[in-house]
């Protein structure tokens, strides 16, 4: 890639944002930031209790991620964020206009299976339906790529890397 992008790895819970993000960052030679770390404790408590977040819950979280992305402009970086709605991505772009999205996509059954086998994460599989109901895929006018999550983490991150490289052509 000619200019180091700030990449937001997005998608519903269980698509592998926390796994693919660091692999992609390493491949790009830029730092990675875990989007969940930007959540205030009240958000984590709500999700842990199986309560979906409201937009009002998400705005400070998105602003914090956007501020991080803004600080990495011209330097590159990768950060994870579900960024499920167009409005959420617009909010991130308002803070960091050059961000590019990697939308991790996949079959619901595969994602649910992966979620059911992960340990130590606050997001229960019960919230997966609300995630899919909220999801607004990338629009044609949004800078980004969709990447299928089938296969190994290495295969997925390599697909993401190659898809991002095509954006620069």
Secondary structure by P-SEA (a helix, b strand, c coil): ccccccccccccccccaaaaaaaaaaaacbbbbcccccccaaaaaaaaacccccccccaaaaaaaaaaaaaaccccbbbbbccccaaaaaaaaaacccbbbbcccccaaaaaaaaaacccccccccaaaaaaaacccccccccbbbbbccccaaaaaaaaaaaaaaaac
